[in-house]
Amino acid sequence: MEAERTVMVMAEVGLHARVAASFVKTASRFSSTIRVRHGDRDGNAKSILEVLTLGAAHRAEVTIRAEGEDAMDALDALESLLAEEETSPTA
């Protein structure tokens, strides 16, 4: 299954630092191939370096694309994470 969703980054710091780490940690829980795009930049959602280089600021729109058997679950989890105003530190 392949699915795509565009979501807004609600964290004040954007998709940086702790938020990016939580995003990558969440994406890594799924077997699907997951890509994230912001503007003309595209990266592997399971790579902290690639996610950080997207430069997605507060209220930026990013498109998440997942391909695999758990694609919808992955999109749901990542959308929920990006919708949070503040992301809890990863344990």
Sequence and secondary structure as in RCSB ss.txt:
>XXXX:A:sequence
MEAERTVMVMAEVGLHARVAASFVKTASRFSSTIRVRHGDRDGNAKSILEVLTLGAAHRAEVTIRAEGEDAMDAL
DALESLLAEEETSPTA
>XXXX:A:secstr
 EEEEEEE  STT S HHHHHHHHHHHTTSSSEEEEEETTEEEETT HHHHHTT   TT EEEEEEESTTHHHHH
HHHHHHHH SS     
